[in-house]
Amino acid sequence: MQHLYSLGVWNWFIAGGILLALELIAPGAFMLWLGLSALIVGVISLFIDWPWQAQVVTFAVCSLASIPAWRHFARKVEAPVDRPFLNRRAEGFVGRIFVLDKPIVDGVGTIRIDDTIWRVSGPDIPAGSRVKVTQAEGASLQVEPAS
């Protein structure tokens, strides 16, 4: 413990470096914020001689504040993607019109889209009718008669 105390300000830089290295080894964007918080406390400690309790509290505040702040700014920074429905295929069908493969009876039927048969739900409609997809719920599509 005496050895850590003898490092003074450098212990924050060492802790920050270790936490950033852990982020490189096991990425998850969590250790990144802890590492940056440790570096911030280290930089402040270069200019201000303050007790270790205040340093620990500042580290905790910076760590806790950085995660929601990043989530807030990350939503605004997300770049548009060239394939927005990748891994959300069913959502891409909303608003489109298809022909019913099997009739909707008791609220359940099927439609064929490309090479896949999708389960649909909606009002009773005979096979061969045109339906419009109104909502995607997992692997099931909600439909209504197309006008």
Secondary structure, DSSP 8 states (H G I E B T S, - for coil): -HHHHHHTTHHHHHHHHHHHHHHHHS-SSSHHHHHHHHHHHHHHHHH----HHHHHHHHHHHHHHHHHHHHHHHHHH----S-TTTT-GGGGGTT-EEEEEEEEETTEEEEEETTEEEEEESS-B-TT-EEEEEEEETTEEEEEE--
